[in-house]
Amino acid sequence: MPSKLTRKELEETLKTLETEAMERKRVQEELSVVYDALNSSVSGVIITNHEGKITYVNPAFLRIFEYEDKRELLNKNAAMLFATDEVRKFSDVQAIIDETKGETEEFEAHRKEGWNDFSCGGFVLERD
């Protein structure tokens, strides 16, 4: 049978829980601000996981690349947007960025209905 906590232990536990709840609320508010900024940006934003699967696109990205719904892109490999002779799969994108020491690299990108007439860039790969 578990032992009873003393009043002091209960007070310390309550204080710890209150501190954790306040921190969780602060982080949620911060994430909400970032999410709102991404969604209202005029710049197209795409986020992928380490395998190159698309996990997020903002409304501007959809508009720029002529997609109607993010579900057309989510869980697909980002390389499909950048497939050229130089870039065939996401690991090729990673290799190009690694060569440039993680700096922004420009790629031609594929719209839903054909190649665009401008370059896009702004890749940032999460590092472990």
DRENBAVEX-557432 format. One record per residue (C-alpha): residue number from 1; residue in one letter; y, z, x. Coordinates in nm, 4 decimals, decimal comma, always signed. Each point is the difference from the previous one (the first is absolute). Layout:
REM DRENBAVEX-557432
> NUM  a  Y  Z  X
...
REM end
This chain:
REM DRENBAVEX-557432
> 1  m  +0,0000  +0,0000  +0,0000
> 2  p  +0,3409  -0,0966  +0,1460
> 3  s  +0,2256  +0,2807  +0,1085
> 4  k  +0,3270  +0,0605  -0,1798
> 5  l  +0,3197  -0,1110  +0,1672
> 6  t  +0,2636  +0,2576  +0,0715
> 7  r  +0,3408  -0,0297  -0,1603
> 8  k  +0,1458  -0,1095  +0,3354
> 9  e  -0,2662  -0,2720  +0,0391
> 10  l  +0,0689  -0,1221  -0,3539
> 11  e  +0,3748  -0,0129  +0,0696
> 12  e  -0,0589  -0,1927  +0,3249
> 13  t  -0,2320  -0,2434  -0,1772
> 14  l  +0,2541  -0,0521  -0,2778
> 15  k  +0,2771  -0,0608  +0,2545
> 16  t  -0,2183  -0,2546  +0,1829
> 17  l  -0,0798  -0,1800  -0,3269
> 18  e  +0,3690  -0,0094  -0,0959
> 19  t  +0,0936  -0,1422  +0,3412
> 20  e  -0,2720  -0,2669  -0,0258
> 21  a  +0,1121  -0,0930  -0,3528
> 22  m  +0,3621  -0,0357  +0,1122
> 23  e  -0,1051  -0,2199  +0,2940
> 24  r  -0,2184  -0,2150  -0,2255
> 25  k  +0,2933  -0,0468  -0,2393
> 26  r  +0,2327  -0,0934  +0,2889
> 27  v  -0,2479  -0,2579  +0,1308
> 28  q  -0,0509  -0,1463  -0,3493
> 29  e  +0,3762  -0,0352  -0,0443
> 30  e  +0,0309  -0,1684  +0,3399
> 31  l  -0,2830  -0,2411  -0,0822
> 32  s  +0,1669  -0,0785  -0,3313
> 33  v  +0,3229  -0,0949  +0,1795
> 34  v  -0,1897  -0,2231  +0,2451
> 35  y  -0,1971  -0,1620  -0,2827
> 36  d  +0,3198  -0,0680  -0,1969
> 37  a  +0,1651  -0,1481  +0,3114
> 38  l  -0,2955  -0,2317  +0,0648
> 39  n  -0,0113  -0,1113  -0,3613
> 40  s  +0,3726  -0,0718  -0,0183
> 41  s  +0,0280  -0,1735  +0,3389
> 42  v  +0,1015  -0,3661  +0,0097
> 43  s  -0,2272  -0,0420  +0,3036
> 44  g  -0,3642  -0,0737  -0,0603
> 45  v  -0,2276  +0,2823  +0,1094
> 46  i  -0,3762  -0,0159  +0,0426
> 47  i  -0,2187  +0,2896  +0,1123
> 48  t  -0,3574  -0,0377  +0,1155
> 49  n  -0,2733  +0,2303  +0,1168
> 50  h  -0,1562  -0,0313  +0,3475
> 51  e  -0,2396  -0,2678  -0,1209
> 52  g  +0,2890  -0,2160  -0,1186
> 53  k  -0,0617  +0,0578  -0,3709
> 54  i  +0,3233  +0,0007  -0,1981
> 55  t  +0,0669  +0,3419  -0,1529
> 56  y  +0,3617  -0,0467  -0,1146
> 57  v  +0,2527  -0,2748  -0,0639
> 58  n  +0,3464  +0,0565  -0,1390
> 59  p  +0,1637  -0,2069  -0,2761
> 60  a  +0,2118  -0,1944  +0,2519
> 61  f  -0,3137  -0,1107  +0,1854
> 62  l  -0,1487  -0,1237  -0,3270
> 63  r  +0,3197  -0,1912  -0,0805
> 64  i  +0,0357  -0,1516  +0,3488
> 65  f  -0,3606  -0,1148  +0,0132
> 66  e  -0,0100  -0,1071  -0,3649
> 67  y  -0,2655  +0,2401  -0,1265
> 68  e  +0,0288  +0,1384  -0,3510
> 69  d  -0,2095  +0,3130  +0,0379
> 70  k  -0,0895  +0,2216  +0,2939
> 71  r  -0,3631  -0,0038  -0,1156
> 72  e  -0,0156  -0,3583  +0,1306
> 73  l  +0,0390  +0,1414  +0,3529
> 74  l  -0,1285  +0,3571  +0,0042
> 75  n  -0,3243  +0,0506  +0,1945
> 76  k  +0,0186  -0,3537  +0,1405
> 77  n  +0,0243  -0,0610  +0,3729
> 78  a  +0,3607  -0,0488  +0,1110
> 79  a  -0,1070  -0,2762  +0,2385
> 80  m  -0,0322  -0,2335  -0,2995
> 81  l  +0,3804  +0,0029  -0,0161
> 82  f  +0,0416  -0,0856  +0,3671
> 83  a  -0,2965  -0,2282  +0,0690
> 84  t  +0,0926  -0,2682  +0,2532
> 85  d  -0,1737  -0,1376  +0,3071
> 86  e  +0,1276  +0,3077  +0,1861
> 87  v  -0,0813  +0,2573  -0,2679
> 88  r  -0,3394  -0,0117  -0,1717
> 89  k  -0,0667  +0,3649  -0,0806
> 90  f  +0,1822  +0,3308  +0,0050
> 91  s  -0,1281  +0,0847  +0,3478
> 92  d  +0,1872  -0,3094  +0,1267
> 93  v  +0,3215  +0,1432  -0,1463
> 94  q  -0,0771  +0,3302  +0,1727
> 95  a  -0,0639  -0,1784  +0,3310
> 96  i  +0,3298  -0,1878  -0,0178
> 97  i  +0,1882  +0,3205  -0,0731
> 98  d  -0,1843  +0,1832  +0,2788
> 99  e  +0,1138  -0,2731  +0,2422
> 100  t  +0,3595  +0,0600  -0,1023
> 101  k  -0,0387  +0,3777  +0,0481
> 102  g  +0,0293  +0,0669  -0,3751
> 103  e  +0,3380  -0,1650  -0,0374
> 104  t  +0,0737  -0,2069  -0,3064
> 105  e  -0,1691  -0,3354  +0,0168
> 106  e  +0,0832  -0,3002  -0,2170
> 107  f  -0,2667  -0,1936  -0,1873
> 108  e  +0,0086  -0,2810  -0,2469
> 109  a  -0,1240  +0,1314  -0,3308
> 110  h  -0,1821  -0,1626  -0,2877
> 111  r  +0,1481  +0,0163  -0,3477
> 112  k  -0,2258  -0,0095  -0,3002
> 113  e  +0,0541  -0,3737  -0,0447
> 114  g  +0,0509  -0,1166  +0,3589
> 115  w  +0,1597  +0,0723  +0,3357
> 116  n  +0,3476  +0,1410  +0,0080
> 117  d  +0,2807  -0,1569  +0,1952
> 118  f  +0,1012  +0,3141  +0,1842
> 119  s  -0,1558  +0,2483  +0,2360
> 120  c  -0,0618  +0,3553  -0,0955
> 121  g  -0,0484  +0,2992  +0,2189
> 122  g  +0,0134  +0,3697  +0,0096
> 123  f  -0,3564  +0,1016  +0,0702
> 124  v  -0,0509  +0,3614  +0,0891
> 125  l  -0,3551  +0,1114  +0,0596
> 126  e  -0,0848  +0,3654  -0,0361
> 127  r  -0,1252  +0,1424  +0,3241
> 128  d  -0,2559  +0,2818  +0,0212
REM end
